[in-house]
Amino acid sequence: MQLQGSPGLVLGWNSDADNTYHGLVLGWNTDIDNPDHVYVMLVSPATMAVVDALATAALTVVIPPFLIILVTVLVLASLGKSLGLRQKYVQFLLKVFEDGNRILVKKFGRQRLKKEFTRSGEEENDEDDEEEEQVTNDVICRDKLVLRPTIDKDDTEGQHMQREFELGDCLDYIRTGMEAIVDDEVTKRFSAEELTSWNFLTRTNCQYEFISVRLTIFWVVGFILRYFFLLPLRILILLIGMVVMVTCTYVVGCLPESKTKRKLNSSVSVFCFDFLSGALSLVCTYHNQENVPRRGICVANHTTPIDVLVLACDNTYDMVGQRHGGFLGIFQRALSRASAHIWFERSESKDRFAVARRLKEHVEDPDKLPILIFPEGTCINNTSVMQFKKGTFEVGGIIYPVAIKYDPRFGDAFWNSSKESMISYIYMMMTSWAIVCDVWYLPPMTRRESESSIDFANRVKAEIARQGGLVDLVWDGGLKRSAPKIEWKHQYQQLFSKRLKVLNVNSEKKVEKVE
């Protein structure tokens, strides 16, 4: 027996005096002082032959379909065609999710029914405490999360002025503060959306609990499919797509400004983004395409950098956004070669004025593409629309609202940029089932006479929220990274102090009349 290595793991082979090979030897030595004491495990030629045969069979089964699918995707993408495999894949996943949900309901349904039955019995027995229970359950009601204390509608202004200040006048403020601490409507928009049922992704259910053999099989098969088949295929598509985009935009950028260049840029842009969408198994449904932007400004709610990919697969845009480095910066530099995109540094005030000027010039140029802007300025988890920055709506021109709604069952598209890097986010997207979304093109809107830019922004935001089924919030998305402005606190402190002052003055007048 011949062994090579040092104390620890040893590799060798077994042979007779005539050097006849008998197999591979794996050995390990636990005694450093005596290196001759080696525990060995002989792997026979027959075992090695079986392992080699299994590996060859696996490669024979996996590699050809993998290459066939890859070549098919490349050819169809170059022709702008599709076999509809993504749609069929998503429909199949829906059936799997429904089957899994039925298993969960069957497992836990009886327990929930027992709880509901017990709860209803307790409510019938405790009719006297019903009003008190309703008051208790009224806490953390989203519709009642207010910044100012509620005033009873039955109280007229005169009646309110006639009573003296009481300690209970500040209880509404205390209640509002406690509700905001327990469950406010702002910070929850900066974290992943909660699912009503499990989608067989470990990231949405970190605590393993055995429920049934069928669910376990679904999860194991899905894990193998996503990480050992879809992930390599998607990475390859992403790399090829990046090379294709950089090459195409470079060629287009070398052409002189003309109508031919603009048409070629539109065709190349849609082709490249549609090709890259294969890296995420993107399935997008576009509604009301008669309202697709052709000029002016296109505004949309912002959930992820993939928003650009979703919209660019159907139309060509020039973009306005923060300048990035790294992986995302590659795309920004490539796109800038072929068209007039506007990138800026958010922290520099000089860039803001330059962006406003360039934005106005862009809108007034009839030969320029529609410019895509996300007025929220940050990514929200696709459950709401937060405050739109007014700068976009001061430029003038036609505004084309677009509502984007993702289906979180197949993969959460939200990017929490304060916790995740771009690379880790792309990895999460590429190991999801798919990215499925709906896009609604809304009718163009213009600013009314005597309408302020803030009112116009709120009107556009309300339309996007209504169409996308999102919550319309007045809060600034900048709260994701910074604390509330001190002026906001002072504003509501002054309102409360004025209320106390009015009550105290009224009380003093009442005392004077008595005297």
C-alpha positions in Angstrom: 0.0 0.0 0.0 1.3 3.4 -0.9 0.1 6.6 0.8 0.9 10.2 0.2 0.2 13.1 2.5 0.8 14.4 6.0 -0.8 13.7 9.4 -4.5 14.2 8.8 -6.2 13.2 5.5 -4.1 10.8 3.4 -4.7 9.8 -0.2 -3.1 6.7 -1.7 -3.7 3.5 -3.7 -3.5 -0.2 -3.0 -1.4 -2.5 -5.1 0.4 -5.8 -4.9 4.1 -6.6 -5.4 3.5 -6.8 -9.1 1.9 -3.3 -9.0 -1.6 -4.6 -9.8 -4.1 -1.8 -9.0 -6.8 -2.8 -6.5 -8.5 0.5 -5.7 -8.3 3.9 -4.2 -7.4 4.4 -0.5 -8.7 7.2 1.6 -6.9 7.4 4.9 -6.6 9.7 8.0 -4.0 9.8 10.7 -5.0 10.9 14.2 -1.5 10.3 15.8 1.0 13.0 14.9 3.8 11.4 16.8 3.4 8.1 14.9 2.5 8.8 11.3 2.5 5.0 10.5 -0.8 4.7 12.4 -3.2 5.4 9.6 -6.9 4.4 9.4 -7.7 3.5 5.8 -10.8 2.9 3.8 -10.5 1.0 0.5 -12.7 2.1 -2.4 -12.8 -0.9 -4.8 -12.6 -0.5 -8.6 -16.2 -1.8 -8.8 -17.5 0.9 -6.5 -15.5 3.6 -8.5 -17.0 2.2 -11.7 -20.5 2.5 -10.3 -19.9 6.1 -9.2 -18.4 6.9 -12.5 -21.3 5.4 -14.3 -23.8 7.3 -12.2 -22.0 10.6 -12.8 -21.9 9.9 -16.5 -25.6 9.1 -16.6 -26.5 12.2 -14.7 -24.5 14.4 -17.0 -26.0 12.7 -20.0 -29.5 13.3 -18.7 -29.0 16.9 -17.5 -26.6 18.5 -19.9 -28.4 17.9 -23.3 -31.8 19.3 -22.1 -30.0 22.2 -20.5 -28.1 23.0 -23.7 -31.3 22.6 -25.8 -33.3 24.9 -23.6 -30.4 27.5 -23.6 -30.1 27.5 -27.4 -33.9 27.7 -27.9 -34.0 30.7 -25.5 -31.2 32.4 -27.4 -32.7 31.8 -30.8 -36.2 32.8 -29.9 -35.0 35.9 -28.0 -33.0 37.0 -31.1 -36.2 36.7 -33.2 -38.5 38.3 -30.6 -40.5 35.2 -30.2 -41.6 33.0 -27.3 -42.9 29.5 -26.8 -45.0 30.5 -23.8 -43.0 28.2 -21.5 -42.8 30.8 -18.7 -46.6 31.2 -18.7 -47.1 27.4 -18.6 -44.5 27.2 -15.9 -46.3 29.8 -13.8 -49.6 28.0 -14.2 -48.1 24.8 -13.1 -46.6 26.5 -10.0 -50.1 27.9 -9.2 -51.5 24.3 -9.1 -48.7 23.2 -6.9 -49.2 26.1 -4.5 -53.0 25.4 -4.4 -52.3 21.7 -3.7 -49.9 22.7 -0.9 -52.4 25.1 0.6 -55.1 22.4 0.6 -52.7 20.2 2.6 -52.1 23.0 5.1 -55.8 23.8 5.5 -56.5 20.1 6.0 -53.8 19.9 8.6 -54.6 23.0 10.6 -58.2 23.6 9.5 -59.8 21.6 12.3 -57.7 23.3 15.0 -58.8 26.7 13.6 -62.4 25.6 13.6 -62.2 24.5 17.2 -60.6 27.9 18.2 -63.3 29.8 16.3 -66.1 27.7 17.9 -64.6 28.2 21.4 -64.2 32.0 20.7 -67.8 32.4 19.5 -69.1 30.5 22.6 -67.1 32.8 24.9 -68.6 35.8 23.1 -72.1 34.6 23.6 -71.5 34.0 27.3 -69.9 37.4 27.8 -72.4 39.7 26.2 -72.0 42.2 29.0 -68.4 42.7 28.2 -69.0 43.1 24.4 -68.6 46.9 24.4 -65.4 46.8 26.4 -64.0 44.1 24.1 -64.8 46.2 21.1 -62.9 49.1 22.6 -59.9 46.9 23.3 -59.9 45.4 19.9 -60.0 48.8 18.4 -56.3 49.3 19.1 -54.0 48.9 16.1 -56.8 49.6 13.6 -55.1 51.1 10.6 -57.9 53.4 9.8 -57.6 55.0 13.2 -53.9 55.7 13.2 -54.0 59.5 13.4 -51.6 62.2 14.4 -54.2 64.4 15.9 -56.7 63.3 18.6 -60.2 62.5 17.4 -63.0 64.8 18.4 -66.5 63.4 18.9 -68.7 64.5 15.9 -71.6 65.2 18.3 -69.6 67.9 20.1 -70.1 71.3 18.6 -67.4 73.9 18.7 -69.3 75.8 21.3 -69.7 72.8 23.6 -66.0 72.1 23.1 -65.1 75.7 24.1 -67.2 75.5 27.3 -65.5 72.7 29.0 -62.3 72.9 31.0 -59.1 71.0 30.4 -59.0 67.5 31.7 -56.3 65.0 31.9 -58.1 62.8 29.5 -57.6 65.3 26.7 -54.1 63.9 26.1 -55.1 60.3 26.1 -55.8 60.3 22.4 -52.2 61.4 21.7 -50.9 58.7 24.0 -53.0 56.1 22.3 -51.8 57.1 18.9 -48.2 57.0 20.0 -48.6 53.5 21.4 -50.3 52.3 18.3 -47.5 53.7 16.2 -45.0 51.9 18.3 -46.8 48.5 18.2 -47.8 48.5 14.5 -47.4 51.7 12.5 -48.2 52.0 8.8 -44.8 53.3 7.7 -41.9 51.1 8.8 -43.8 47.9 7.7 -43.6 49.2 4.1 -39.8 48.8 4.2 -39.7 45.1 4.8 -40.9 42.1 2.8 -44.6 41.6 2.3 -46.1 38.8 4.4 -47.6 35.8 2.5 -51.0 34.3 3.3 -49.7 30.8 2.4 -46.3 29.2 2.1 -44.7 29.2 -1.4 -42.1 26.4 -0.7 -39.2 28.9 -0.3 -37.1 28.6 2.9 -36.7 32.3 3.1 -40.4 32.7 3.7 -40.6 30.0 6.4 -37.3 29.6 8.3 -38.7 27.3 11.0 -39.0 23.8 9.6 -42.0 21.8 10.7 -42.9 18.5 9.2 -46.5 18.5 8.0 -46.8 15.8 5.3 -44.6 13.7 3.0 -46.1 15.4 -0.1 -45.1 18.9 1.1 -41.6 17.7 1.9 -41.3 16.2 -1.6 -42.5 19.4 -3.2 -39.9 21.4 -1.3 -37.0 19.0 -2.1 -37.9 18.8 -5.8 -38.3 22.6 -5.9 -35.0 23.1 -4.2 -33.2 20.9 -6.7 -35.0 22.5 -9.6 -34.2 26.1 -8.5 -30.6 25.7 -7.4 -29.3 22.9 -9.7 -31.2 23.7 -13.0 -32.8 27.1 -13.1 -29.9 29.0 -11.3 -27.1 27.8 -13.7 -29.4 28.5 -16.7 -30.3 31.9 -15.4 -26.7 32.9 -14.6 -25.7 31.9 -18.1 -28.5 33.9 -19.6 -27.5 36.9 -17.5 -23.9 36.8 -18.5 -24.7 36.4 -22.2 -27.4 39.1 -21.9 -24.9 41.5 -20.4 -22.4 40.9 -23.2 -25.1 41.3 -25.8 -26.3 44.6 -24.2 -22.9 46.1 -23.9 -22.0 45.2 -27.4 -25.3 46.4 -28.9 -25.3 49.7 -27.0 -21.7 50.3 -28.0 -22.5 49.8 -31.7 -25.6 52.1 -31.5 -23.6 54.7 -29.6 -21.1 54.9 -32.5 -23.9 56.0 -34.9 -24.6 59.7 -35.5 -27.8 61.2 -34.2 -30.6 60.5 -36.6 -34.0 58.9 -36.9 -32.4 55.6 -37.9 -30.3 55.6 -34.7 -33.4 56.2 -32.6 -35.3 53.4 -34.3 -32.4 51.0 -33.9 -32.0 52.0 -30.3 -35.6 51.2 -29.6 -35.4 47.8 -31.2 -32.1 46.9 -29.5 -33.3 48.1 -26.1 -36.5 46.0 -26.1 -34.5 43.0 -27.4 -31.8 43.3 -24.8 -34.2 43.8 -21.8 -36.5 41.0 -23.0 -33.4 38.7 -23.3 -32.3 39.6 -19.8 -35.8 39.0 -18.4 -35.2 35.3 -19.1 -32.6 35.4 -16.2 -35.5 35.9 -13.8 -38.2 34.0 -15.6 -40.1 37.2 -15.8 -43.8 36.8 -16.6 -45.5 40.2 -17.1 -49.0 41.1 -18.2 -49.5 44.5 -19.8 -52.9 46.2 -19.6 -54.3 49.1 -21.6 -51.4 49.3 -24.0 -53.2 52.1 -25.9 -51.9 54.3 -23.2 -48.2 53.4 -23.6 -46.0 56.5 -23.2 -44.6 58.0 -26.5 -43.4 61.3 -25.2 -43.3 63.3 -22.0 -42.8 61.8 -18.5 -43.7 58.3 -17.4 -44.1 57.9 -13.6 -44.5 54.6 -11.7 -44.5 53.2 -8.2 -41.1 51.8 -7.2 -40.5 48.4 -5.7 -37.2 47.2 -7.2 -34.6 48.1 -9.8 -36.3 45.3 -11.8 -39.1 47.9 -12.4 -37.0 49.2 -15.2 -36.6 45.8 -16.7 -40.4 45.2 -16.5 -41.3 48.4 -18.3 -38.4 48.3 -20.8 -39.5 44.9 -22.1 -42.5 46.6 -23.6 -41.3 50.1 -24.5 -38.2 52.2 -24.8 -37.4 54.9 -22.2 -34.8 57.3 -21.2 -34.2 57.1 -17.4 -33.5 59.4 -14.5 -32.0 58.0 -11.4 -29.2 57.9 -8.9 -25.8 57.0 -10.2 -24.6 53.5 -9.0 -21.4 51.6 -9.1 -20.7 47.9 -9.3 -23.1 45.6 -11.0 -25.8 48.1 -11.6 -23.3 50.7 -12.8 -22.4 48.4 -15.7 -25.9 48.7 -17.1 -26.1 52.4 -16.5 -22.9 53.1 -18.5 -24.0 50.7 -21.2 -27.4 52.4 -21.6 -25.8 55.9 -21.6 -23.9 55.1 -24.7 -27.0 54.6 -26.8 -29.4 57.2 -25.4 -29.8 60.4 -23.3 -30.2 59.0 -19.8 -29.8 61.2 -16.7 -27.8 59.9 -13.8 -27.1 62.1 -10.7 -25.7 62.0 -7.2 -28.5 62.4 -4.7 -26.3 64.0 -2.1 -25.1 66.8 -4.2 -27.4 69.8 -4.4 -25.8 71.1 -7.6 -26.8 67.9 -9.4 -30.4 68.5 -8.4 -30.6 71.8 -10.3 -28.8 70.3 -13.2 -31.2 67.4 -13.3 -34.2 69.7 -13.2 -32.8 71.8 -16.1 -31.9 68.7 -18.2 -35.3 67.1 -17.4 -37.2 70.2 -18.7 -35.0 70.3 -21.9 -35.6 66.6 -22.4 -39.4 66.9 -22.2 -39.5 69.9 -24.6 -37.5 68.0 -27.3 -39.9 66.1 -29.6 -37.2 63.7 -30.8 -36.4 62.4 -27.3 -37.9 59.2 -25.8 -40.3 59.3 -22.9 -38.4 59.6 -19.7 -39.0 57.1 -16.9 -39.1 58.4 -13.3 -39.9 56.9 -9.9 -41.0 59.9 -7.8 -41.0 57.9 -4.5 -37.2 58.0 -4.7 -36.8 54.7 -2.9 -38.1 51.1 -3.0 -41.3 50.3 -1.2 -42.5 46.7 -0.6 -45.3 46.9 -3.2 -48.1 47.1 -0.7 -48.5 50.9 -0.8 -47.5 54.1 -2.7 -45.7 56.7 -0.6 -45.1 60.4 -1.1 -44.2 61.5 -4.6 -41.5 64.2 -4.9 -42.9 67.3 -6.4 -39.9 68.2 -8.6 -41.1 65.8 -11.4 -44.5 67.5 -11.5 -43.1 71.0 -11.8 -41.4 70.4 -15.1 -44.7 70.5 -17.1 -45.8 68.4 -20.0 -47.8 65.2 -20.1 -47.6 62.7 -17.3 -48.1 59.0 -18.1 -48.9 57.1 -14.8 -48.1 53.4 -14.7 -49.0 51.0 -11.9 -46.9 47.9 -11.2 -48.1 45.1 -9.0 -45.9 42.0 -8.3 -47.2 38.6 -7.2 -45.2 37.7 -4.1 -46.2 34.0 -4.2 -43.5 33.3 -6.8 -40.8 35.6 -5.4 -40.6 38.8 -3.4 -39.3 41.5 -5.8 -38.8 44.1 -3.1 -35.2 45.3 -2.7 -34.3 46.4 0.9 -31.3 48.4 -0.2 -30.4 49.3 3.4 -29.8 45.6 4.2 -29.0 43.8 1.0 -26.4 44.5 -1.7 -27.2 44.4 -5.3 -25.4 41.0 -5.8 -27.2 39.3 -3.0 -30.5 40.7 -4.2 -29.9 39.4 -7.7 -29.0 36.0 -6.2 -32.3 36.0 -4.2 -34.2 36.8 -7.4 -32.5 34.2 -9.5 -33.2 31.5 -6.9 -36.9 32.4 -6.7 -39.6 30.5 -8.6 -40.2 33.4 -11.0 -41.0 37.1 -11.1 -44.7 37.6 -12.0 -46.3 41.0 -12.2 -49.1 43.1 -13.8 -48.6 46.5 -15.4 -51.4 49.0 -16.0 -50.8 51.9 -18.4 -53.1 54.7 -17.2 -54.5 57.5 -19.3 -52.2 60.6 -19.6 -52.7 63.3 -17.1 -51.9 67.1 -17.2 -51.6 69.7 -14.5 -54.8 71.7 -14.0 -55.0 75.4 -13.8 -54.4 76.8 -10.3 -53.3 73.3 -9.2 -50.1 73.1 -7.3 -47.4 70.6 -8.1 -48.0 68.9 -4.7 -51.7 68.5 -5.5 -50.9 67.2 -9.0 -48.4 64.7 -7.6 -51.0 63.5 -5.0 -53.6 63.1 -7.7 -51.3 61.0 -9.9 -50.3 58.9 -6.9 -53.9 58.3 -6.0 -54.7 57.0 -9.5 -51.7 54.6 -9.4 -52.6 53.3 -6.0 -56.3 52.8 -7.0 -55.4 50.8 -10.1 -52.7 48.7 -8.5 -54.7 47.9 -5.4 -52.1 49.7 -3.2 -52.4 51.8 -0.1 -52.1 55.5 -0.7 -49.8 57.0 2.0 -48.8 60.6 2.6 -45.5 59.7 4.2 -42.1 60.3 2.7 -40.2 57.2 1.6 -37.0 58.9 2.9 -38.0 57.7 6.3 -36.5 54.4 5.3 -33.0 55.9 5.8 -33.5 59.0 8.0 -35.4 60.0 11.0 -38.5 62.3 10.8 -37.8 65.9 10.4 -37.7 67.8 13.7 -40.1 70.4 12.1 -42.8 67.7 11.9 -42.6 67.1 15.6 -42.7 70.8 16.4 -45.8 71.2 14.2 -47.9 68.7 16.1 -46.5 69.9 19.5 -47.7 73.4 18.6 -51.2 72.1 17.6 -51.5 70.3 21.0 -50.2 73.4 22.9 -52.8 75.6 21.1 -55.5 73.2 22.1 -54.4 73.3 25.7 -54.1 77.1 25.6 -57.7 77.5 24.2 -59.1 75.3 27.0 -57.1 77.1 29.7 -58.2 80.6 28.4 -61.8 79.5 28.3 -61.5 78.2 31.9 -60.1 81.5 33.1 -62.9 83.5 31.4 -65.4 81.2 33.2 -63.8 82.0 36.6 -63.9 85.7 35.9 -67.6 85.6 35.2 -68.3 83.8 38.4 -66.4 86.4 40.4 
